[in-house]
Amino acid sequence: MRLARRLDHIEPFYVMEFAKAAAELARSPACADSPMIFLNIGEPDFTAPPLVRAANERAVGKGRTQYTDATGLPALREKISAWYATRFGLSIDPHRIVVTAGASAALQLACLALVDRDDEVLLPDPSYPCNRHFVAAAEGKPVLLPATADARYQLDAAGVHAAWGPRTRGVLLASPSNPTGTSIDPDEMGRIVEVVRAHQGFTLVDEIYLGLSFDERYGHSALMHGDDVISINSFSKYFSMTGWRLGWLVVPEALVAPIEKLAQNLYICPSTLAQHAALACFEPESIAEYERRRGEFRARRDFLVPALNAMGLAVPVMPDGAFYAWADCSRYSSSSWDFSDDMMKRAHVAITPGRDFGHHGTERFVRLSYANSMAQLHEATDRLRRVLA
């Protein structure tokens, strides 16, 4: 069977391939006395809180399963708008919010609406691999710009200006970022937006970890810099609804109708049950629980990063959000793939090699997710320390 040529530009998702290998080993007799500890997948160990689960059950009981508008339930768009007002002090018209079938669908819609064949989109290296693949799937060309620890593994305005060429269409940023857990300083984000605006391009910002910011300096949405900024967000991370597949876009007014047209044709509407359940995310009781969990993630970070540094797995930049540590393993191996495989087999700790996340020094780095209990983190670091010693 002849496959579409666009597949040539989509690399395998090695994170998931490694996860499959770890899961297979975990089921083997080798792990009988020392069960695998998974620090490789970016999924909160918390599930949806009680009010959200109860709202889902009510929706099922009342038969609220019909299609919604392609842009989502009006009530949910209003709840999201109110959240921006109370959490970030931003006034976002609910009409500019498009609820999607997960943040992945939001990124796909945005790229299909904005990227033409051979258009270039600038991204930092390292960055989440699927982001560049969304660009490639729209037949654009992702351009990875090396991002150093000195720049918090993020792009800056000077770099964007220098890299902008005749085919450049826009930038795709993430703040906080996967895999580094670092954010773009709000002032620098404003300067990037100005550069992009001067070139009449688009600024697309993945903010799915924004709710899990630990530092007041960085806990601000890029939407503060103007209505032309496009933000991607999700109910998966802060709101602990990974498998419910629900996210949203905030777009300029002129993009609402084109995005709606694409959504109608690609997937009709987001999950109706997930939307009804998500209404309960914004209840005071639910928000209080999410904030408690955010505090727990911060405590885990404050334990894990010093522990990694102490054993020679240096984390060059303290993560200010999300639940990842980007650690340099070159003291022990020149290949993060080999190092991760070794730790999986000898310590029974699954971590993620840097291979997926770009090309600029990523072979030296591993990503560890602290979306796991404190007890598991203590056990994992003890095992790693023993093996590395």
Residue pairs with C-beta under 8 A, 6 or more apart in sequence:
6 136
6 137
6 139
9 133
9 136
10 133
10 136
10 137
11 129
11 133
11 356
13 129
13 130
13 356
14 129
14 353
14 355
14 356
15 40
15 41
15 129
15 352
15 356
18 40
18 340
18 344
18 350
18 352
18 353
19 38
19 40
19 41
19 350
21 341
21 344
22 36
22 38
22 40
22 344
22 350
23 36
25 31
25 36
25 344
25 345
25 348
26 35
26 36
26 38
26 348
26 350
30 345
30 348
31 348
34 348
34 383
35 348
36 344
36 348
36 349
36 350
37 348
37 349
37 350
37 372
37 376
37 379
37 380
37 383
38 350
38 372
39 349
39 350
39 351
39 368
39 369
39 370
39 372
39 377
39 380
40 350
40 351
40 352
40 367
40 368
40 369
41 369
41 371
42 178
42 237
42 322
42 323
42 324
42 369
42 371
43 236
43 242
43 369
43 371
44 236
44 237
44 240
44 242
44 293
44 323
44 371
45 371
45 372
45 373
46 240
46 293
47 53
47 240
48 56
48 239
48 240
48 241
48 244
48 277
49 240
49 285
49 286
49 289
49 290
51 280
51 283
51 285
51 286
52 239
52 241
52 277
52 278
52 280
52 281
52 286
53 277
54 280
55 276
55 277
55 278
55 279
55 280
56 273
56 274
56 276
56 277
58 276
59 65
59 272
59 273
59 276
59 277
60 273
64 272
64 273
64 276
65 272
65 273
66 272
67 268
67 269
67 272
68 269
68 270
68 272
68 275
69 269
70 260
70 263
70 264
70 268
70 269
71 77
71 97
71 98
71 99
71 256
71 259
71 260
71 263
72 97
72 98
72 99
72 100
72 248
72 269
72 270
72 275
73 99
73 275
73 276
73 279
74 94
75 279
76 99
76 275
76 278
76 279
77 94
77 95
77 97
77 99
77 248
78 94
79 278
79 279
79 281
79 282
80 92
80 94
80 97
80 99
80 248
80 282
81 92
81 93
81 94
81 97
82 282
83 282
84 90
84 91
84 92
84 221
84 223
84 250
85 91
85 92
87 211
88 220
88 221
88 223
88 224
90 221
90 223
90 224
92 223
92 250
93 253
95 253
95 256
96 227
96 250
96 251
96 252
96 253
96 256
97 248
97 249
97 250
98 106
98 109
98 248
98 249
98 250
98 251
98 256
98 259
98 260
98 263
99 246
99 247
99 248
99 270
99 275
100 106
100 109
100 246
100 247
100 248
100 249
100 263
100 270
101 245
101 246
101 247
101 267
101 270
101 271
102 234
102 236
102 245
102 246
102 247
103 206
103 208
103 232
103 233
103 234
103 236
103 247
104 130
104 134
104 247
105 245
105 247
105 263
105 266
105 267
105 270
106 232
106 233
106 234
106 247
106 248
106 249
107 130
107 131
107 134
107 204
107 206
107 232
108 134
108 137
108 138
108 266
109 249
109 259
109 262
109 263
109 266
110 134
110 204
110 230
110 232
110 249
110 251
110 259
111 121
111 134
111 135
111 137
111 138
111 140
112 138
112 262
113 255
113 258
113 259
113 262
114 169
114 170
114 202
114 204
115 121
115 135
115 138
115 139
115 140
115 169
115 170
116 138
116 139
116 140
116 169
117 139
117 140
118 139
118 140
118 141
118 167
119 140
119 141
119 167
119 168
119 169
120 140
120 141
120 142
120 143
120 165
120 167
120 168
120 169
121 135
121 140
121 141
121 142
121 143
121 168
121 169
121 170
121 171
121 172
122 143
122 145
122 155
122 160
122 163
122 164
122 168
122 170
122 171
122 172
123 131
123 132
123 135
123 142
123 143
123 144
123 145
123 155
123 171
123 172
123 173
124 144
124 145
124 147
124 153
124 154
124 155
124 173
124 174
124 177
124 358
125 144
125 145
125 146
125 147
125 357
125 358
125 359
125 360
125 362
126 147
126 153
126 177
126 179
126 180
126 326
126 354
126 357
126 358
126 360
126 362
126 365
127 144
127 147
127 174
127 177
127 178
127 357
127 358
128 174
128 177
128 178
128 179
128 206
128 357
129 356
129 357
129 358
131 142
131 172
131 174
131 206
132 142
132 144
132 172
133 142
134 172
135 141
135 142
135 172
136 142
140 169
141 167
142 172
143 163
143 168
144 358
144 359
144 360
145 155
145 159
145 160
145 163
146 360
146 361
147 153
147 154
147 155
147 360
149 316
149 317
151 159
152 180
152 182
152 183
152 184
152 185
152 317
153 177
153 180
153 182
153 317
153 326
154 173
154 175
154 177
154 182
154 183
154 184
154 188
155 171
155 173
155 184
155 192
156 188
156 191
156 192
157 188
157 191
157 192
157 194
157 195
160 171
160 192
160 195
160 196
161 195
164 195
164 199
164 201
168 199
168 201
169 201
169 202
170 196
170 201
170 202
170 203
170 204
171 192
171 196
171 201
171 202
171 203
171 204
172 204
172 206
173 184
173 189
173 192
173 203
173 204
173 205
173 206
173 222
174 205
174 206
174 207
174 208
174 209
175 183
175 184
175 189
175 205
175 206
175 207
175 210
175 218
175 222
176 182
176 183
176 209
176 210
176 212
176 213
176 218
176 319
176 320
176 321
176 322
177 183
177 209
177 322
178 209
178 322
178 324
178 367
179 324
179 326
179 352
179 354
179 357
179 365
179 367
180 317
180 319
180 324
180 326
181 209
181 301
181 319
181 320
181 321
181 322
181 323
181 324
181 325
181 326
182 317
182 319
182 320
182 321
182 326
183 213
183 215
183 218
183 219
183 320
183 321
184 192
184 218
184 222
185 217
185 218
186 217
186 218
186 220
186 224
189 205
189 222
189 225
190 225
192 203
193 203
193 222
193 225
193 226
193 228
193 229
196 202
196 203
197 203
197 226
197 228
202 228
202 230
203 222
203 225
203 228
203 229
203 230
204 230
204 232
205 222
205 229
205 230
205 231
205 232
206 232
207 221
207 222
207 231
207 232
207 233
208 232
208 233
208 234
208 236
208 237
208 247
209 237
209 238
209 321
209 322
209 323
210 219
210 221
210 233
210 238
210 321
211 237
211 238
211 239
211 290
211 294
212 237
212 238
212 294
212 297
212 321
212 322
212 323
213 219
213 320
213 321
214 294
214 297
214 298
214 301
214 319
214 320
214 321
215 320
215 321
217 320
218 320
218 321
219 321
221 231
222 229
222 231
223 229
223 231
223 250
227 252
227 253
228 252
230 249
230 250
230 251
230 252
230 255
231 249
231 250
232 247
232 248
232 249
233 247
233 248
233 249
233 250
234 246
234 247
234 248
235 241
235 244
235 246
235 247
235 274
235 278
235 281
236 242
236 244
236 246
236 247
237 322
238 290
238 294
239 278
239 281
239 290
240 290
240 293
241 274
241 277
241 278
241 281
244 271
244 274
244 277
244 278
245 270
245 271
245 274
246 270
246 271
246 274
246 275
246 278
249 259
251 259
263 269
280 286
281 287
281 290
296 374
297 323
297 370
297 371
299 374
300 323
300 370
300 372
300 374
300 377
301 318
301 319
301 323
301 325
301 370
303 374
303 377
303 378
304 325
304 368
304 370
304 377
304 381
305 315
305 318
305 319
305 325
307 377
307 381
307 385
308 314
308 315
308 325
308 327
308 368
308 381
309 315
311 381
311 384
311 385
311 388
312 331
312 332
312 388
313 327
313 328
313 329
313 331
313 332
313 366
313 384
313 388
314 327
314 328
314 331
315 325
315 326
315 327
315 328
316 326
316 328
317 326
319 325
319 326
323 369
323 370
323 371
324 367
324 368
324 369
324 370
325 367
325 368
325 370
326 354
326 365
326 366
326 367
327 365
327 366
327 367
327 368
328 364
328 365
329 336
329 339
329 364
329 365
329 366
330 364
332 339
332 388
333 339
333 342
334 363
334 364
335 353
335 363
336 353
336 354
336 355
336 362
336 363
336 364
336 365
336 366
337 353
337 355
337 363
339 353
339 366
340 350
340 351
340 352
340 353
340 366
341 353
342 387
343 349
343 350
343 351
343 384
343 387
344 350
344 351
346 387
347 380
347 383
347 384
347 386
347 387
348 383
349 380
349 383
349 384
351 366
351 367
351 368
352 366
352 367
352 368
352 369
353 366
354 362
354 363
354 364
354 365
354 366
354 367
355 362
355 363
356 362
357 365
357 367
370 377
372 380
